[in-house]
Amino acid sequence: MTLPFLSNRPTANSLCATTRRAHRLAALALAAAVLAGCTTRTYLYEGRQYRSAAGALEAQQRTAEAMLNEIPAIPQPVRAKALVVVPRRDRIFSDAVVLTGNAARLSKEQVEFVITSIEAAQRFQYEALKKRNLFETVEFQQTESPEATKFNGYDYLIYLYAQHLQLQWYMKGANWPAPRPITLDNGKPTPALRTISWLDCVEQFARTESAGK
């Protein structure tokens, strides 16, 4: 199952909002799900059932790699250093419980599967930024509260706000500390093109800021 990650609600204070729709969590487009019956255990990814967590996670990884291969690098990166921050595994756990329903029916292996899938999906946005060659330097962290991250030494902070699946990517700059939601174009026909539109929004924010310096 490909989880929904887009919202049709426009974002008034986003430079990208006129052409792109706000999303809740682009990374979760890659995440998988658990189907737990009374006597069976199935792992579901993009409509296909797998008998093992490893099989579903391998399928997720293949999808991520294929999407990255479709993202072209820009010739001239923004001369800046960016930090990407997402929630730690313990923060992801509460969302995994919401995703899978009654956690009491799930084994530790099943819960770990969902957490690992979400964790990999979140990291995908960082990998996409690197593949796009958007910044001279981009680094990755997991913290308890990404929205509270201090980014001294970096020009930009790109973070995932996550509260009970109310999830949104934001960006801050050294000269504009108020967070700006990063949006994407839900009208694009493929996940890779939607990811590229998300990257275009990040680039627009960064280049607008750079031009104003």
C-alpha positions in Angstrom: 0.0 0.0 0.0 1.3 3.4 -0.9 0.3 5.7 1.9 -1.4 9.0 1.1 0.9 11.9 1.7 -0.6 14.9 0.0 -3.0 17.6 1.1 -5.1 19.7 -1.2 -5.0 22.6 1.2 -3.0 25.6 -0.3 -0.4 27.2 1.9 -0.7 31.0 1.8 2.7 31.9 3.2 4.6 29.5 0.9 6.4 30.9 -2.2 5.6 27.6 -3.9 1.9 27.5 -2.9 0.6 29.1 -6.1 1.7 26.1 -8.2 2.1 23.3 -5.7 -0.1 21.7 -3.0 1.0 21.3 0.6 1.9 17.7 1.5 1.8 15.9 4.8 4.7 13.6 4.3 6.3 12.8 0.9 8.5 10.3 2.6 5.6 8.1 3.6 4.9 7.5 -0.1 7.4 4.8 0.2 6.3 3.3 3.5 4.7 -0.1 3.8 1.9 -1.6 5.9 1.1 -4.7 8.0 -1.9 -6.9 7.5 -2.4 -9.0 10.7 -5.0 -11.7 10.9 -5.8 -14.2 13.6 -3.4 -16.8 12.2 -1.6 -15.1 9.3 1.0 -12.3 9.1 1.4 -10.5 5.8 3.5 -7.5 4.8 2.0 -5.2 2.2 3.8 -2.9 -0.1 2.4 -1.1 -3.2 -0.5 -3.6 -3.4 1.7 -6.7 -3.2 1.8 -9.0 -0.2 5.0 -10.4 1.2 5.5 -13.2 3.6 8.4 -11.5 5.4 9.3 -8.1 6.5 12.6 -8.4 4.7 10.9 -9.0 1.4 8.7 -5.9 1.7 11.6 -3.7 2.9 13.7 -4.9 -0.1 10.8 -3.9 -2.4 10.7 -0.5 -0.8 14.4 -0.1 -1.2 14.2 -1.0 -4.9 11.4 1.6 -5.4 13.5 4.2 -3.6 16.5 3.5 -5.8 14.5 3.6 -9.0 13.0 7.0 -8.0 16.4 8.4 -7.2 17.6 7.3 -10.6 14.9 9.5 -12.1 16.0 12.6 -10.3 18.6 14.6 -12.3 21.3 16.7 -10.6 21.3 20.4 -11.2 24.5 21.7 -12.6 25.1 24.5 -10.0 24.2 23.9 -6.4 23.3 26.6 -4.0 26.4 27.7 -2.1 25.1 26.8 1.3 25.1 24.1 4.0 21.8 22.4 4.8 20.7 20.2 7.7 17.9 17.6 7.3 16.3 16.5 10.6 13.6 13.8 11.1 12.2 12.1 14.2 14.0 9.4 16.1 12.8 5.8 16.1 11.1 6.3 19.5 9.1 9.2 18.1 8.2 7.2 15.0 6.8 4.4 17.3 3.7 6.4 18.3 2.9 7.0 14.6 3.5 3.3 13.8 0.8 2.4 16.4 -1.6 4.8 14.7 -0.8 3.3 11.3 -1.3 -0.3 12.3 -4.3 0.1 14.6 -4.4 -2.0 17.7 -0.8 -2.5 18.6 -1.7 -5.3 21.0 -2.5 -7.5 18.0 0.9 -7.0 16.5 4.2 -8.7 17.2 7.4 -6.9 18.0 8.6 -7.8 14.5 5.6 -6.3 12.9 5.9 -3.0 14.8 9.6 -2.9 14.0 8.8 -3.4 10.3 6.5 -0.4 10.2 9.0 1.8 12.1 11.9 0.7 9.8 9.8 1.3 6.7 8.8 4.8 7.9 12.4 5.6 8.9 13.7 4.6 5.5 11.0 6.6 3.8 11.9 9.7 5.8 15.5 9.3 4.9 14.6 9.2 1.2 14.0 13.0 1.1 17.6 13.5 2.3 18.8 11.1 -0.3 16.8 13.0 -2.9 18.3 16.3 -1.9 21.8 14.8 -2.3 21.0 13.3 -5.7 19.6 16.7 -6.9 22.9 18.4 -5.9 20.9 21.2 -4.4 23.4 22.3 -1.8 27.2 22.2 -1.6 26.8 20.3 1.7 23.7 18.5 3.1 23.7 16.5 6.4 21.2 14.3 8.2 20.2 13.9 11.8 17.5 12.2 13.8 16.3 13.9 17.0 13.4 13.8 19.5 12.0 17.1 18.3 13.1 18.1 14.8 11.1 21.4 15.0 13.3 22.5 17.9 16.6 21.8 16.3 19.2 24.6 16.5 21.0 24.9 13.2 24.0 27.0 14.1 26.7 26.4 11.5 24.2 25.7 8.8 22.4 28.1 6.3 19.2 26.1 6.1 17.2 23.6 8.3 14.9 21.2 6.5 12.9 19.3 9.0 9.9 17.0 9.4 7.2 18.0 11.9 5.5 14.8 13.0 2.5 14.5 15.5 0.2 11.6 15.1 0.5 11.4 11.3 -0.1 15.1 11.0 3.2 15.4 9.2 4.7 18.3 7.2 8.1 19.2 5.9 9.3 22.7 6.7 12.4 24.8 5.9 14.1 27.6 7.9 16.9 29.9 6.8 19.6 31.6 8.9 17.9 34.9 8.0 14.3 33.8 8.2 13.7 31.7 11.3 10.0 31.4 10.8 9.3 28.0 9.2 8.0 27.8 5.6 6.1 24.7 4.6 7.7 22.8 1.6 5.1 21.9 -0.9 4.9 19.7 -4.0 2.7 19.4 -7.1 0.2 16.6 -6.6 -0.8 16.9 -10.3 2.5 15.3 -11.4 1.9 11.8 -12.8 4.7 9.9 -11.0 6.1 9.8 -7.5 9.5 10.8 -8.9 8.1 13.9 -10.6 6.2 14.8 -7.4 9.5 14.5 -5.5 11.3 16.7 -8.0 8.6 19.4 -7.6 9.2 19.2 -3.8 12.9 19.6 -4.5 12.1 22.6 -6.8 10.3 24.2 -3.9 13.3 23.8 -1.6 15.5 25.3 -4.4 13.2 28.2 -4.9 13.3 29.1 -1.2 17.1 28.7 -1.1 17.8 30.7 -4.2 15.4 33.5 -3.3 17.2 33.8 0.0 20.6 33.7 -1.6 19.7 36.4 -4.1 18.5 38.6 -1.2 21.9 38.5 0.6 
